[in-house]
């Protein structure tokens, strides 16, 4: 056994990284990058798209109906995250991952065919189902495939991919935005080809394969011969997320995830139309550069998360990230009056602090739950916040209207919700790390439980 700098203890592993692990990282990274591409297209083109579909230039109306589209995406994230998480526990990680990518890629393309805002909301709901599932399934697969300290670095690299995808969307808008917003959605079909790579190069983690074989042996036995722990393994996974063993972990994870999600979608989504409002133009270049700078900050934040965990621990890292995101967003929305270098500096800082919690979540959540329910538990915990995010998106749209079409005032008010994450992080306490420990199997009795850092 070896102790990590963060205070956790994990089994010693060879430093030699097998090719199979690199394939998992590449597939997960590309999947998350394309998540970023397809998820962010609407936020970049929100004002021109909704203006055309609603046949209005009213910022109040665009804010209200735009928030409905964002809420539909959030609802899809929840449905897909839970549904595909359960599916990954049943049919395997790689098969579920391929299905999620196909779903969000094809439905992003369908967004280009929208005739009205209702059609666009429906397609964005389906996009959300795919992206919500992919983030969870890919994150769990990566966590199960990469051991020890290397997992922290791999997860930071994986989470940075979302920002690369956002930058790709912003770059496409910068060079091809003059063609119209629909063509950006057409570009969102490209991720479908990633499924070919996953099909031939990525295999399910060994831990999942062991569990699958063990479940098959248990199902072959008469139920009267099974112990209570063995019976639990072959039960439906979702109810076990709320068992006495997992209840506290699930509640805390939902609180942390909700804060990160609400902050990102109910706050950052208004930066692009806010720029339209400040400039009084279509602002293709201005919106694109703001998105690029913000996500360069996001890349730096995600890539440095492992270092924060190593030096500060999980709880303090969450605390610093949420507090930083709150202060930077409020300061940006209340002090910036026109597009310029000051806004770009704030966008960089906002991007950095708002992306760190997502990397922390994908480091922390897979550590909490046993392999037999990990996909379901992470899917629910990570995405339950999407329901709150959907409500917050609707509320923020009403705030835009309440403040007379002011995206800045609505964004500043919603940014205060980040303080909820600071509060939740105070209740973070040591938990057994279950990664690499199939806790309910016979051989688990020989393994020592390991503890998370505070």
Backbone torsions as a table, in degrees:
resi	resn	phi	psi	omega
1	UNK	NA	149.5	177.5
2	UNK	-135.4	143.4	-179.7
3	UNK	-91.8	133.1	175.6
4	UNK	-84.5	164.8	-179.4
5	UNK	-65.0	-25.5	-178.9
6	UNK	-78.0	-8.2	178.0
7	UNK	103.9	-4.4	177.2
8	UNK	-86.0	157.1	178.2
9	UNK	-119.7	124.5	-179.5
10	UNK	-132.8	156.6	-177.4
11	UNK	-59.8	143.6	176.1
12	UNK	-66.8	139.5	178.8
13	UNK	-134.7	157.0	176.1
14	UNK	-66.0	145.1	178.4
15	UNK	-75.6	-14.0	179.0
16	UNK	-72.2	122.2	-177.8
17	UNK	-96.9	118.6	-178.9
18	UNK	-64.3	155.3	178.9
19	UNK	-59.3	-35.3	-177.9
20	UNK	-60.5	-35.9	178.7
21	UNK	-68.6	-37.3	177.1
22	UNK	-64.4	-38.2	177.8
23	UNK	-62.4	-41.1	177.9
24	UNK	-62.0	-45.1	-179.0
25	UNK	-64.2	-43.4	-179.9
26	UNK	-62.6	-46.8	-178.8
27	UNK	-64.2	-44.1	179.6
28	UNK	-64.6	-42.3	-179.0
29	UNK	-63.3	-46.5	179.7
30	UNK	-64.4	-40.7	178.2
31	UNK	-60.6	-43.1	-179.7
32	UNK	-71.2	-33.7	176.4
33	UNK	-63.3	-43.0	178.2
34	UNK	-71.1	-28.7	169.8
35	UNK	-56.1	-49.1	-179.4
36	UNK	-59.9	-40.5	178.2
37	UNK	-61.1	-54.2	-173.5
38	UNK	-73.5	-32.1	-179.7
39	UNK	-72.4	-33.6	-171.0
40	UNK	-91.0	-14.0	-177.5
41	UNK	-54.7	-45.2	-176.4
42	UNK	-65.5	-40.1	-179.6
43	UNK	-63.6	-31.7	179.7
44	UNK	-73.4	-38.4	-176.2
45	UNK	-104.8	16.8	-173.2
46	UNK	-53.5	-52.0	-175.3
47	UNK	-67.3	-51.9	180.0
48	UNK	-63.5	-36.3	-179.3
49	UNK	-67.1	-49.5	-177.8
50	UNK	-70.4	-32.1	176.6
51	UNK	-61.6	-41.7	179.6
52	UNK	-70.1	-45.9	-176.2
53	UNK	-70.0	-33.4	179.9
54	UNK	-91.1	-12.4	-177.8
55	UNK	56.4	51.4	179.8
56	UNK	-151.3	158.4	173.2
57	UNK	-114.6	9.7	-178.8
58	UNK	-72.0	121.3	178.7
59	UNK	-67.1	-30.8	178.6
60	UNK	-65.0	-46.0	179.5
61	UNK	-67.7	-42.4	178.3
62	UNK	-60.5	-40.1	179.1
63	UNK	-63.7	-43.5	-178.1
64	UNK	-66.2	-51.9	-177.2
65	UNK	-74.5	-31.1	175.0
66	UNK	-63.0	-35.7	178.2
67	UNK	-67.9	-29.3	176.6
68	UNK	-66.9	-40.4	177.3
69	UNK	-63.4	-43.2	178.1
70	UNK	-63.2	-38.9	179.0
71	UNK	-65.7	-37.8	177.3
72	UNK	-62.7	-40.9	176.8
73	UNK	-62.1	-44.2	-179.9
74	UNK	-63.1	-41.8	178.0
75	UNK	-62.2	-40.6	176.5
76	UNK	-63.2	-39.1	176.6
77	UNK	-55.8	-45.2	-178.6
78	UNK	-65.4	-50.0	-178.6
79	UNK	-60.0	-46.4	-179.2
80	UNK	-68.9	-39.7	-179.2
81	UNK	-62.4	-45.4	179.5
82	UNK	-73.0	-47.0	-176.9
83	UNK	-63.3	-49.4	-179.6
84	UNK	-73.2	-26.5	174.0
85	UNK	-63.4	-44.6	176.5
86	UNK	-64.3	-40.5	-180.0
87	UNK	-64.2	-37.9	179.2
88	UNK	-64.3	-33.5	176.6
89	UNK	-71.8	-18.5	-176.0
90	UNK	-99.8	-51.2	-173.4
91	UNK	-102.4	-10.3	-179.7
92	UNK	118.1	155.4	-175.7
93	UNK	-69.8	-47.1	-172.6
94	UNK	-69.3	-39.5	178.2
95	UNK	-63.4	-43.4	178.7
96	UNK	-63.8	-39.4	179.8
97	UNK	-62.0	-42.4	179.4
98	UNK	-62.0	-41.6	-179.9
99	UNK	-64.3	-39.3	180.0
100	UNK	-64.3	-42.0	-177.8
101	UNK	-66.9	-44.0	177.6
102	UNK	-59.3	-41.8	-177.7
103	UNK	-63.4	-51.9	-175.4
104	UNK	-72.7	-29.5	179.7
105	UNK	-69.3	-48.7	-177.6
106	UNK	-67.5	-38.1	-178.6
107	UNK	-74.6	-26.5	172.3
108	UNK	-63.5	-41.1	175.9
109	UNK	-60.9	-37.9	179.5
110	UNK	-65.0	-26.3	178.2
111	UNK	-58.3	-30.6	-179.8
112	UNK	-66.0	-19.0	-177.3
113	UNK	-96.0	5.0	-175.7
114	UNK	-61.6	134.5	176.6
115	UNK	-99.3	-20.9	-179.9
116	UNK	-152.2	174.1	-174.7
117	UNK	-68.9	-26.3	179.6
118	UNK	-68.0	-43.7	177.1
119	UNK	-61.6	-43.7	-179.9
120	UNK	-62.6	-39.6	178.5
121	UNK	-62.6	-40.9	179.6
122	UNK	-64.6	-45.8	179.8
123	UNK	-64.9	-38.3	178.6
124	UNK	-68.0	-31.0	173.7
125	UNK	-61.0	-45.4	179.7
126	UNK	-67.3	-37.8	174.9
127	UNK	-59.7	-43.4	178.5
128	UNK	-61.3	-38.8	177.3
129	UNK	-58.7	-44.3	-179.7
130	UNK	-68.8	-46.4	-177.9
131	UNK	-67.5	-43.2	179.0
132	UNK	-59.2	-38.7	177.3
133	UNK	-71.3	-40.4	-176.8
134	UNK	-65.6	-43.0	-179.3
135	UNK	-58.2	-43.6	-178.1
136	UNK	-70.2	-51.4	-175.0
137	UNK	-64.2	-45.0	179.5
138	UNK	-65.3	-40.2	179.6
139	UNK	-63.8	-42.8	178.6
140	UNK	-66.0	-43.1	179.5
141	UNK	-60.5	-43.0	179.3
142	UNK	-65.2	-43.4	-179.5
143	UNK	-63.0	-37.0	-179.2
144	UNK	-77.3	-19.6	-175.1
145	UNK	-95.3	-26.9	-176.8
146	UNK	-108.9	125.0	-174.9
147	UNK	-92.3	160.2	167.1
148	UNK	53.1	-143.3	-177.9
149	UNK	-63.8	-29.0	179.3
150	UNK	-62.5	-27.4	178.5
151	UNK	-65.5	-39.2	180.0
152	UNK	-61.7	-43.9	179.7
153	UNK	-69.1	-41.8	179.4
154	UNK	-62.4	-39.1	-178.9
155	UNK	-69.1	-37.6	175.9
156	UNK	-63.6	-41.6	177.5
157	UNK	-63.2	-41.2	179.1
158	UNK	-62.9	-46.3	-177.9
159	UNK	-67.2	-29.7	177.3
160	UNK	-64.4	-21.7	-177.2
161	UNK	-61.7	-33.9	179.8
162	UNK	-58.9	-40.9	179.4
163	UNK	-68.1	-36.1	174.9
164	UNK	-60.7	-40.5	177.9
165	UNK	-64.2	-39.4	178.0
166	UNK	-63.9	-41.5	178.6
167	UNK	-63.9	-38.8	177.1
168	UNK	-61.5	-42.9	178.0
169	UNK	-63.4	-42.2	179.3
170	UNK	-65.7	-37.7	178.9
171	UNK	-67.0	-41.9	176.2
172	UNK	-60.8	-40.0	178.3
173	UNK	-66.9	-36.2	-179.3
174	UNK	-63.2	-41.6	-175.2
175	UNK	-95.2	-27.0	-175.4
176	UNK	-122.7	6.1	-179.1
177	UNK	-61.1	-27.0	-179.6
178	UNK	-65.1	-18.4	178.5
179	UNK	-75.5	-17.4	-177.9
180	UNK	115.9	155.5	-174.3
181	UNK	-66.9	-25.8	-175.7
182	UNK	-65.4	-32.0	-177.0
183	UNK	-69.3	-26.0	175.8
184	UNK	-66.5	-38.5	177.3
185	UNK	-66.8	-33.7	176.5
186	UNK	-61.1	-40.5	179.1
187	UNK	-62.6	-22.5	-179.3
188	UNK	-70.6	-4.7	177.8
189	UNK	-77.3	-21.4	-173.7
190	UNK	-52.9	-35.8	-178.0
191	UNK	-58.6	-19.5	-178.5
192	UNK	-56.7	-29.9	-178.1
193	UNK	-72.0	-17.1	178.8
194	UNK	-63.8	-27.3	-178.0
195	UNK	-61.1	-27.6	178.1
196	UNK	-65.0	-41.5	178.3
197	UNK	-64.0	-44.7	-179.5
198	UNK	-63.2	-40.3	-177.1
199	UNK	-59.6	-39.2	-172.9
200	UNK	-101.2	-17.0	-173.0
201	UNK	-116.8	-21.7	-173.0
202	UNK	-107.9	129.9	178.2
203	UNK	-114.5	157.8	176.2
204	UNK	-63.5	145.3	178.4
205	UNK	-58.6	150.7	-178.8
206	UNK	-58.8	-37.4	-179.5
207	UNK	-60.3	-41.4	179.0
208	UNK	-68.6	-39.5	-180.0
209	UNK	-63.0	-42.3	177.3
210	UNK	-60.2	-45.1	-179.3
211	UNK	-63.4	-42.2	-179.5
212	UNK	-61.1	-43.8	178.8
213	UNK	-65.3	-39.2	179.8
214	UNK	-65.8	-40.8	177.0
215	UNK	-61.1	-40.6	179.6
216	UNK	-61.9	-40.1	178.4
217	UNK	-66.6	-38.4	179.5
218	UNK	-66.3	-40.7	-179.2
219	UNK	-67.1	-23.9	179.6
220	UNK	-78.2	-16.4	-178.7
221	UNK	-86.2	154.1	171.3
222	UNK	-63.5	140.8	-176.9
223	UNK	-60.7	-28.2	-178.9
224	UNK	-67.0	-19.4	-178.2
225	UNK	-91.8	-6.4	-176.3
226	UNK	-86.9	142.6	172.8
227	UNK	-77.2	171.0	179.9
228	UNK	-63.7	-39.1	178.5
229	UNK	-65.8	-40.1	179.5
230	UNK	-67.8	-37.8	177.3
231	UNK	-63.4	-37.5	-179.3
232	UNK	-63.3	-33.0	-177.3
233	UNK	-64.3	-34.5	-175.7
234	UNK	-99.4	5.4	174.1
235	UNK	-76.9	164.2	172.3
236	UNK	-55.6	141.8	-170.5
237	UNK	-80.0	-32.5	-173.3
238	UNK	-61.4	-44.8	179.0
239	UNK	-60.0	-29.3	-178.4
240	UNK	-70.1	-19.8	177.1
241	UNK	-62.6	-26.8	-177.3
242	UNK	-106.6	16.1	178.2
243	UNK	-67.3	161.4	178.0
244	UNK	-53.4	-34.7	-179.9
245	UNK	-65.6	-37.4	-171.1
246	UNK	-106.6	-6.4	-171.1
247	UNK	-59.2	-48.5	-178.2
248	UNK	-64.5	-43.5	-179.9
249	UNK	-60.5	-43.5	-178.5
250	UNK	-64.6	-45.1	-179.0
251	UNK	-61.5	-45.4	-179.8
252	UNK	-64.6	-41.9	179.6
253	UNK	-63.0	-39.3	178.4
254	UNK	-63.9	-41.2	179.4
255	UNK	-62.5	-45.9	-179.8
256	UNK	-65.8	-45.6	-179.1
257	UNK	-65.0	-38.7	-179.8
258	UNK	-61.3	-42.0	-179.3
259	UNK	-63.3	-45.8	-179.5
260	UNK	-61.8	-43.1	-175.6
261	UNK	-72.1	-46.5	179.6
262	UNK	-60.9	-43.2	179.5
263	UNK	-60.3	-44.7	-176.0
264	UNK	-67.8	-48.5	-171.1
265	UNK	-88.0	-32.0	-178.6
266	UNK	-87.8	-9.7	-179.7
267	UNK	-114.2	-60.2	-173.3
268	UNK	-66.9	-24.1	-178.5
269	UNK	-64.3	-20.2	-177.4
270	UNK	-89.9	-3.4	-179.1
271	UNK	-64.5	-43.6	-177.8
272	UNK	-63.4	-53.3	177.6
273	UNK	-65.8	-26.7	175.2
274	UNK	-62.3	-38.8	177.2
275	UNK	-66.4	-40.4	174.3
276	UNK	-56.5	-42.6	-177.9
277	UNK	-67.4	-42.2	-178.5
278	UNK	-67.5	-39.5	-176.1
279	UNK	-85.2	-24.9	-177.0
280	UNK	71.4	16.8	-179.9
281	UNK	-131.6	-178.9	175.5
282	UNK	-67.6	-24.8	169.5
283	UNK	52.4	44.7	-178.8
284	UNK	-60.8	-48.8	-178.3
285	UNK	-67.7	-42.5	-177.2
286	UNK	-64.3	-45.5	178.9
287	UNK	-63.3	-39.3	-178.6
288	UNK	-65.5	-45.6	-178.9
289	UNK	-67.5	-36.8	177.2
290	UNK	-62.5	-42.6	179.2
291	UNK	-65.9	-40.6	179.6
292	UNK	-62.9	-48.0	-178.9
293	UNK	-64.4	-42.5	-179.7
294	UNK	-59.7	-39.5	-177.0
295	UNK	-84.5	-18.7	166.8
296	UNK	-64.1	-41.5	173.6
297	UNK	-61.3	-39.5	178.1
298	UNK	-62.3	-40.0	178.2
299	UNK	-63.2	-46.1	179.1
300	UNK	-61.0	-42.5	179.9
301	UNK	-62.8	-48.3	-178.4
302	UNK	-65.0	-42.7	-177.4
303	UNK	-68.4	-25.2	-178.8
304	UNK	-94.3	-0.8	-176.5
305	UNK	-61.2	-40.2	-178.7
306	UNK	-60.4	-35.4	-179.9
307	UNK	-69.4	-39.2	177.8
308	UNK	-62.9	-43.6	178.7
309	UNK	-62.4	-41.1	-178.3
310	UNK	-65.1	-39.2	-175.3
311	UNK	-91.3	-38.8	-172.3
312	UNK	-105.1	-20.9	-172.7
313	UNK	89.1	168.9	-175.0
314	UNK	-69.2	-48.5	-175.8
315	UNK	-61.7	-48.4	-178.6
316	UNK	-66.7	-34.3	178.1
317	UNK	-63.2	-44.7	175.8
318	UNK	-58.9	-44.5	-175.7
319	UNK	-61.8	-48.3	-178.4
320	UNK	-64.2	-41.8	-177.6
321	UNK	-65.1	-46.4	-178.7
322	UNK	-66.8	-41.9	179.7
323	UNK	-66.4	-42.1	177.8
324	UNK	-62.2	-41.5	179.4
325	UNK	-63.8	-41.4	179.4
326	UNK	-62.5	-51.9	-176.6
327	UNK	-63.0	-42.1	-177.5
328	UNK	-68.3	-41.8	179.7
329	UNK	-65.7	-46.8	-179.9
330	UNK	-61.8	-44.5	-179.9
331	UNK	-62.6	-42.3	-179.1
332	UNK	-62.5	-51.2	-174.8
333	UNK	-68.2	-27.9	-176.0
334	UNK	-94.1	-14.5	-176.4
335	UNK	-110.9	-25.6	-176.6
336	UNK	-84.9	129.4	-178.2
337	UNK	-114.1	-16.8	-179.5
338	UNK	-153.7	162.5	-178.7
339	UNK	-72.5	132.9	179.0
340	UNK	176.2	-169.2	-177.8
341	UNK	-57.6	-35.7	-179.4
342	UNK	-60.7	-44.2	178.7
343	UNK	-63.1	-41.3	-178.2
344	UNK	-65.1	-36.7	176.7
345	UNK	-63.4	-45.2	178.5
346	UNK	-64.5	-39.0	178.6
347	UNK	-60.1	-39.6	178.4
348	UNK	-61.6	-47.8	-178.1
349	UNK	-68.1	-41.1	177.4
350	UNK	-60.6	-45.0	179.0
351	UNK	-61.6	-41.5	-178.1
352	UNK	-63.7	-51.7	-175.7
353	UNK	-72.7	-31.4	-177.3
354	UNK	-76.8	-19.9	-179.8
355	UNK	-89.7	-23.9	-178.5
356	UNK	-59.5	-43.3	-179.6
357	UNK	-58.5	-33.2	-179.8
358	UNK	-68.0	-40.0	176.2
359	UNK	-66.0	-39.9	177.8
360	UNK	-62.5	-40.7	179.9
361	UNK	-62.2	-42.1	-177.7
362	UNK	-77.8	-13.3	168.9
363	UNK	-82.5	-43.8	-170.1
364	UNK	-80.3	-45.8	-171.8
365	UNK	-63.6	-46.0	179.7
366	UNK	-63.2	-19.6	178.6
367	UNK	-73.1	-21.7	-170.2
368	UNK	-84.0	-29.8	-166.2
369	UNK	-115.0	147.0	178.8
370	UNK	-66.9	156.8	-174.4
371	UNK	-59.2	-34.7	-174.8
372	UNK	-68.0	-20.2	178.5
373	UNK	-124.9	8.6	-169.7
374	UNK	-60.8	-46.3	-179.3
375	UNK	-60.6	-45.7	179.7
376	UNK	-65.2	-47.0	-175.6
377	UNK	-65.6	-45.3	178.4
378	UNK	-66.9	-39.5	178.9
379	UNK	-60.2	-44.3	179.5
380	UNK	-70.4	-49.5	-175.1
381	UNK	-62.5	-42.7	-177.3
382	UNK	-70.5	-35.0	-171.3
383	UNK	-105.5	-7.3	175.8
384	UNK	-59.3	-31.6	177.2
385	UNK	-64.3	-17.4	178.1
386	UNK	-64.5	-34.0	178.4
387	UNK	-64.8	-42.7	176.0
388	UNK	-66.2	-37.5	177.3
389	UNK	-62.7	-37.9	177.8
390	UNK	-63.3	-44.3	178.3
391	UNK	-64.5	-39.9	179.8
392	UNK	-67.0	-37.0	177.9
393	UNK	-63.1	-42.7	177.5
394	UNK	-63.9	-42.6	-179.9
395	UNK	-65.0	-39.5	-179.9
396	UNK	-66.3	-34.0	175.4
397	UNK	-63.5	-39.6	176.4
398	UNK	-67.2	-33.1	177.1
399	UNK	-65.5	-37.9	176.6
400	UNK	-57.8	-45.9	179.0
401	UNK	-66.5	-40.2	-178.7
402	UNK	-61.9	-37.5	-179.9
403	UNK	-90.2	22.9	174.9
404	UNK	68.6	33.3	179.7
405	UNK	87.6	14.3	-178.5
406	UNK	-86.9	105.8	176.0
407	UNK	-67.8	-32.2	-176.9
408	UNK	-64.9	-47.1	-179.2
409	UNK	-66.0	-39.8	178.2
410	UNK	-64.6	-43.1	179.5
411	UNK	-63.9	-40.6	179.9
412	UNK	-64.7	-40.9	179.2
413	UNK	-65.3	-45.3	-178.8
414	UNK	-66.5	-28.8	-179.4
415	UNK	-63.5	-23.3	178.9
416	UNK	-65.3	-18.7	178.9
417	UNK	-64.7	-20.7	177.2
418	UNK	-60.0	-24.1	179.4
419	UNK	-65.1	-23.3	175.4
420	UNK	-62.7	-35.4	177.6
421	UNK	-69.3	-35.9	176.4
422	UNK	-61.1	-43.8	179.2
423	UNK	-63.8	-45.3	-179.0
424	UNK	-61.9	-35.8	-177.8
425	UNK	-66.0	-19.8	178.4
426	UNK	-68.6	-18.9	-177.8
427	UNK	-99.6	5.1	177.0
428	UNK	-68.2	130.1	-179.9
429	UNK	-139.3	163.3	-178.2
430	UNK	-56.4	136.0	177.2
431	UNK	-133.6	154.3	175.6
432	UNK	-64.8	133.8	173.2
433	UNK	-82.4	122.0	-175.2
434	UNK	-99.1	-9.2	-179.6
435	UNK	-61.2	131.3	-180.0
436	UNK	77.5	2.9	179.4
437	UNK	-125.6	101.5	178.4
438	UNK	-80.0	87.8	-160.6
439	UNK	-61.2	-31.0	-172.2
440	UNK	-92.1	-2.3	-177.0
441	UNK	-85.4	165.5	-176.3
442	UNK	-58.5	-40.3	-174.8
443	UNK	-73.2	-5.6	-177.9
444	UNK	-68.3	-21.4	-177.8
445	UNK	-64.3	-19.7	-179.8
446	UNK	-90.0	-5.4	-176.1
447	UNK	-100.8	141.3	177.3
448	UNK	-88.7	137.5	174.5
449	UNK	-67.2	147.4	179.4
450	UNK	-117.0	157.1	-172.1
451	UNK	-112.7	144.4	171.9
452	UNK	-75.4	153.3	171.5
453	UNK	-73.6	156.3	176.8
454	UNK	-75.9	NA	NA
